[in-house]
Amino acid sequence: MNIYDYIIHDYKPDMGKRIRICRQQSGLTQEKMAEILDVSVKHYSEVERGITGLSVEKLIFLSHLFHVSLDYLLKGDGEPASIPCILTDLYDSCPDEKKTSLIKLIKNLKVLMEE
């Protein structure tokens, strides 16, 4: 094993655990997280189990969504913030029949912000 493999070989399981904790504290299911991140439920489940990772863009999104630093998500450095996420609160208070529309709106806003 080279030094690179030694340093990063275990980051995915620990990162997955931290993402799972953030998700649970936000009251979201794996299915909702997969929908928000636009990935399959299987892929998202594998992220939480440390089998696979997420793109940098999705990790940045999660750090904003959960109000935690990338250092916390990736390495566990620092403490997670306990500030409730405005997006999670908005989603939770949204009527079930409008939740899909809310997610589409958020995705469209993200696209507009990237332009």
N, C-alpha and C positions, 0 to 999 in steps of 0.2 A: 504494500500500500504506500503510495507516495504522500507527501505532506498535504497536498490539495485534498485528496480523498480522506485523509485523517481528520482534517479540520471540518469539512462539511458533510461527512457521511451520515450524520444523524440529525441534520436540521429538519427534515420533513416530518418525522414523527412528533417532535416537540412543537414545531410550528402548527401542525394539525391539531394538537391538543389545545394550544392557545386559541386557535380560530374556533374550535368547538366551544370552548368556555365563553368566548365573546358572543358567539351565536346564541348559546343557551341563556346567557345573561340578558340578551336583547329579546328573548322570547320568540325567536324564529326557529322554524323547523328546517331540516336539511332540504326539504323540497322547496321551501320558499327561498332559501339561500341559493340553491341551484338556479331557480328562476331569476332571481335578482342578478346573479353573476352570468347568466346566459350560458350555463354549462349543464350537462346531464346530471341527474341525481346520483348516478353511479360515479361520475367523475368527482363530484363534490364529496361524496362519501369517502372516496379514496384519498382526497386531500386531508380530511379530518383523521383518517387512519394512518396518514404518513406514507402512503404508497406513491403518491404523485404530488406535484406542486401546482402553483398557479402562476400565471404570467405576472410580470412586474406591474402592469396596468391594473390587474385585478387585485393585487396586494395593496397597491396605493389606494384603490377604491375602498377596500376593507379597512384600511387604517383610518380613512375619513369616516366611514360608516360607523365604526365602533369607537371612534375617538381614541385611538391608540397609535403609538409610533410604529414605523416600520421596524425599528430596532426591537421593539417588543414582539411583534409578530414573527420576525425572522429568527431572532436570537434570544428572546426572553429578557432583554436588557430593559431596565426601568420597570415601572409599574403601569398596569393598564388604568386608564382613566375610568372613573365611575360616573361620568356625565352621561345621562341618557341621550341617545342619538335622536335627533329631530326627525330623521327619515324613518326610523323604526317606530317612533311615536305616531307619526303621520300614517304609516302603513297600518299600525294596530288600530287606529281610530277610524280608518276608512271602512265604509260598508263593503262586505264581501263581494258584492256584485260590481264594485268599482276598483277593486284591488289590481286587476289585470291592467286596467286603463292607467292607474297610477304608476305602475312599473314601466309601462310603455312611455309615459310622460317623462319619467326620470331618465330613461335611456335616451330619449330624444334630446333632453337638456344636455346630457353628457356629450352627445354628438355635436350640438351647437357650440358647446364650450371648447371643443377640440378644433374648431374651424379657425 
